[in-house]
Amino acid sequence: MKKVIIIGGGVIGLTSAYFLRKAGAEVTVIEKEEFGMACSKGNQGWVCPAIHEPVPTPGLVAESLQMLMKKDSPLYIKPSAMPQLSGWLTQFMKYCNETDFKKGEKALLTTSKHTLSLFDDIQKDGVDFELHKKGMLFVFLYEANLKKKLERLESVSQQYGHQKPEYKSKEEVKALEPALSDNVKGGIFLENQYHIRPESFSKGMVEKLKEMGVKLYSNTEVIDIEKQDNHITSIKTKDETFEANAFLLAAGAWSDDLGKKINYKLPLTAGKGYSITITNPKTELDHPLYLGDLKGGVTPFHHAVRIGGTMELSGKNLRLDKKRVQGIRYAVSQYLEEEIQGDNEEEWGGMRPMTPDGMPAIGGIPHLDNMYICTGHAMVGLAMAPVSGKMISEIILSGKTDFDMEAFSPARFEKS
């Protein structure tokens, strides 16, 4: 029986453990904090594969760094972090072109088609989590933005077989969600899309893994990785040494720090996302809302609503910039009749792992014969977790998978 150790217990590490164990491996997961409480805990929980795309988009450089340094910009680069981010940003800007975007888009949209059915399978297998199948409603304050998004979603539908978008007039949108403001000019509805309460998914997955006999170590930090020639022999925590046949690095935004211990340089930075979770809200919403002009979102859960958005590049830190939080509140207020209020609110920030081309790194680590990596999912970590976990488990156990892995190759940055 193959023995696999996973470093990192976020949604990627947990789903990888699930698929490895299902295939018969002996699995141990080591997490430096609590399971699933880092970057996925406070995200919007959207499983909407039709909207997956790389972060570096054509024309982003033309918008200029000046715009990206404005506090209310959807993608914000903190000026004081520029020196430490300069190498990563230089690479990122190189990928802001049509050719690289199309290549990344194709890989994400082809792979993500499997994610909805995999979530269904996981639920049928007894993993208990909050899953909604209400579709996704895109709402717009400006007709031009609506038209542009509709064209893109129609193209994605035709090219890759994703959900066909339905145009909704101002009146139709208001009928679907009466809480929307009269400022909303119209919308787009994607019917067969899911949303999930992320914390419930991590919790359900941990319970299932315990039941399956996976060994789980929380609040246990990996401090060293030992290797002999091209072979990893063990990993060390403060109290223990763990040996295995194969090792998977799935530590999110901290994966590059551990990669350095084995001379693997992954250009990774942290993209901070913000959210506010409001318990027992007075405002009733039925569908998750994609705020199409301002790149924010509103997600209804059982007894809660989560509003969120923005991507902040400021290095690895969990500081909450109050102006950014206020920016989310302001963005949401433009789409709704009234401010969402409830019993209490939790403000949150999390570190999304970001590669310069906006694509995850999934596969064997170059020059090592038994060390693998699965990270760099940016804003689609939760949505891509089952398909990523399935891909990497197949690669670890058999050396191959039916998925096209070229765009996700961990070796791709060596060439650049």
N, C-alpha and C positions, 0 to 999 in steps of 0.2 A: 504493500500500500504506500502510495506516495505521500510524503509528509511535507505540508506547505505551511510556511509562516507568513502572515500578512502584517505589514507594519502600517497601521492606520485603520481606525474604526469609524470612519464616516460612511455615507451611503455607498460609496464605491467599494470600500474595503469589506463592508458587511454583505453586499450582494455578491461580490467575488467569492467570499467565504461560502455563501449559500450554494452557488453553482459548483464550486470545487467539492464541497461535501456531498452534494447530490450525485456527483460523478464518482464518489467513492474515496476521495482523498481524506487524509487525517489533517485537520486544519486548526491552527492557532491564530488568533487575532490579538495584536498588541496595540493599545491606543493610549496616547499620553494624557488624555483627559477622559471625559465621559463619552460613551459611544454616541455618535450622531449629533453631538452638541456643538460642532464647530460651524463650518460654512453652510451646511444644509439646514440647520435648525430653524432659522427665521426666514427662509426664502418663500417665494410665492407658491411653490408646489405645483406649478403648471407642468402637465405632461401634454405638450402641444407640439408634436414633432414637425408640423408644417412650418413652424416659424424658426427652426434651427438654422443658424448661419454663423460664419466666423465673425468675430468682433472687428478685425481690421477690414473696413469696407472701402470700396473705390470712392475716391473723393474726400475721404476723411482728412487727408493731409491738406487738401485745398481749403478745408474749413479753418485751418491754421491752428498752431499751438496756442495762439492768443485766445481763441474762442474756448479751447479745451481747458484753459486755466480759469475760466469764469465759474464761480461757485454754483451757479444754477444750470450749468451744462450737464446733459445726461451722462457724458463721459468727461470726467474731471481729472486733471493732472495737477496735483498739489505742487506749486512752484518750489517749495523748500525740498521736495523729494527728487527734483529733476537731476541733480548730480548723481545720486545712486541709481536712478532709473535710466540714465542716458544711453547705456549700451543696449538695454532691452528695448527702449523706445526707438532707437535707430533701426533695429531689426523689425519692430512692429510697423514702422512707417513704410518699410520696403514691401510689406505684404498688403498694403492698402492699394491694390491694383485689381483690375478685372480678372486677369488670368488666375492669380492665386485665390481670389475670392470664389470664383466659379469651381475651382478644383476642390476647395474646402467645403463649399456648399453641397456639391455632388456627394462627397463622402458622408457628410452629416445627414443629408436628406435621405440617402439610400439606406444608411444604417438605422436611423431613427424610426423608420417605418415598422420595425419589429417591437418597439418599446411598449406600445399599448397592449398587445397580446401577451407579452411577457409579464406585465403587471397583473393581467387577468389570471395567468397561470400561477403566479406567486400567491395571489389571494385565494385561489381555489385550493392551493396546497396547505392552507391553514394559517398563513401569516395574517395577523389581525392588524389592520390599519384603516384610517379614514380615507376612503376613495370615492370621488364623485364623478359622474359621467354626464355633465351638464353642457358640454361644449365650451367654446370660448367666444366671447363677444368683444370685438374691437370697436372702440368708439372714437369719434373724431370731432374736433372743433372747426376744422378747415377741410373743405371739399377736396382741395388739391392733394392733401395728405391721404385722404380716404381713397381717392382714385389711384394714387401711386401704390398704396398697399394692396388694393384690390388686384391691380395688374400683376404685382409680384406673386400673390397667393394663387392667382389663376395660372400663372406660368409654372409654379411649383406643383400644382395639381396636375397639369397636363404632362410635364416632364417626368415627374417622379411618382405619380399615382397617389399623391396625398389628397386629403379632404378637399372637395370642391367648395370654394367660398360662396356664401350667399350675401348679396348686397341688401342692406336694410335701410329704409328711408328713416327720416327723423321720427316720424310717427310710429313706425314699426319697432324702432329701437326703444322708444319711450314705452311702448306696450310691453316689451320684454322686461324692461327695468324702469318702473315708474319713478325711482329715486334719482334718475338722471336729470341733469339741468337742461333748460331750454337752449343753452349754448351749444349743445351737442347737435351737429348737423346731420349725422347719420352714422352708419356702422357696417360691420361685416360680421357674419356669424359662421363659425366653423363648428359643425354639429358634433362629430365623433371625436371629441378631445376630452381629456380627463384633468382633474386636479386632485391633489393629495395633500393631506396635512403632514408635512415632512417629519415632524417630531414623532408622529404616530407610526410612520413607516420604519424609522430607526428602532423605535421601541419594539414594534412587532417583529422586526427582523432579529433583534437580540434574543427575544424570547424563543423564536423558532430555532435559532442557532444553538441555544442551550439544549433544547429538546433533541436536536440532531447530534449532539455530542461534540460540538465545536468548543475548543478551549478559549475562553475570553478573558483577557487581562485589561482592565481599565486603569487609568491613572498610573500607567507604567510607561516610562519613556525609554526609547531605544537610544543608548549613548554611543554604541560602537557597532560596526559591522566587520567581521573578520573574514579575510579571504586568503586563499592559497592559490597562486597562479591565477587562472581564470575562473576559479570556483569559490563561491561563498561557502564557508564552513559553518558559521554561526553568527548570531547577533547577541549583543550584550545589553542588559538593562542594569540599573544600579545594583539589583539584588541577585540576578540570575543570568545564566548563559543558555540560549535556546539553539538547538541544532535541528536541521531539516534537510530534505533533498532539494527543495526549491523555496525561493523567497520572493514575495511580492511587495513592492513599495507603492503604497496607496495613501500617502500622508498629506494629500492636498497641497496647499500652498507651502508646506514645510518639506516637501519631497526633495527640493533641490539641495537643502542643507544636508540631508542624509545621503543624497547622491554624491556629494563632494567626498564623503568618507570612502567611496569606492572609485574615485576619480571619474565619475560620470557628471558631466556638466550639462544640466538641463536649464535653458534660459527660461526661468519661471519667475513670475512676480505675483503679488497678491492684488486682486481687484476687489475693493471693498464694496459690498452691497449693503443697503440699509433697509430696514422695515420697521413698522409700528403695528403691533398686534393689539386690537381693541376687543376686550371681552364683553360678551352680552350687548352687542351694539343695538342702538335704537333704530338705525337705518337697516332696512331689509333689502338684501340683494340675493339673486338666484344664481347668477353666472359670474365666473371670473371676468374681470374687465381689463382689457389691454388698452391703456390710454395712448392712442396712436400718435398724437402729436408730441407728447412729452416723455414717451418711453417709460411710463410708470405702470403700475398695476394695482388692482384691488381684488382680493380673493376672499370669498365667503367660506367659512368652515362651520362646523357645528358650534354654536354659541360663541363665535368669534369672527372678526374680519381682519384681514392683514392688508395693509397698504405698503407699497414699497417701490423701489426703483433705484436708479443711478448706479454708475460704476465709478469708483474713485481709485486712482492710482496714487498711493501715498506711502508705499512700502508696507512691510509687515507690521501692523499695529491694530489694536482694537479700539482706538479712540473714536468716540462718536462726535462728529462735527455737527454741532447743533444747527448750523445754517443749512447743511445738507438735509437734515431731518425736517427742518421747517420747509425746505424746498419741496419735499415729498407731500407734505400736508397741503401746501399751496397748489401743487399740480392737481391733486385729487379734488380740491375744492372747486376747480374750474369745471369739473365734469358732473358734480352732484349738486342737487338743490340745497342740501344742508350738510354741514360738517358731520362726519361720523363720530358719535359719542357713545360711550358705554360705561361699564362699571370700573374698569381700569385699563391702563395702556402699558405695553412693554416696548421700549425702543431697543433696537438690536442692530449690530453691524457684524458682518462675517467676511472672511477672507476667501474669495474665489481664486483657485489656482489658474493662472493665465500664461499661456505660451505666446510668443510673438505672432504666430500665424493663427492664433485663436482655436487651434485644434488640440484635442487631447493626445497624450503620448501613451500608447497602449502596445505592449509587446515585450520582447526580450531586450534587456539593457545591452548595448553594444560591448563586445569583447568579454562578456561574462556568460558562462554556459548555464547558470541556474538562478539568475536574478532577473526579475521582471518588474515592469512599472505600469501603473494605470492611474493617470492623473492629468490635470490640465484641462478640465472640462468647462472652465469659465462659467457661463450662466446656465448650462444644461446638465449639470452633474446629477441632479435628482432624476430628471427625465431620461437621461442616458444610462443611469446606474444598472438596470437589469441587462441591457444589451452589452454594456461594457464588461460587466461581471461575467456574462456568458462567453464573450469573445476571449477574455484573458484566461478564463478557466480552461477553455479548449486548447489555447496555445500552451499553457503550462503543462497540461496533462498529455497532449498528443503532438505538440509542436506545430499544429496547424488548425485552421478554422475556415469555414466556407465564406466568411466575411472578407471583403476586400480591405486589407489593412495598410495599404501603401501610404495613404495620407496621414495615418496615425503612427507611423514608424518612429520609435524612440531614437533611431539613428539619423533622422532627417536633418537635425541641426548640425551634425558633424560636417555635412556637405556644405552648409552655408558658413 
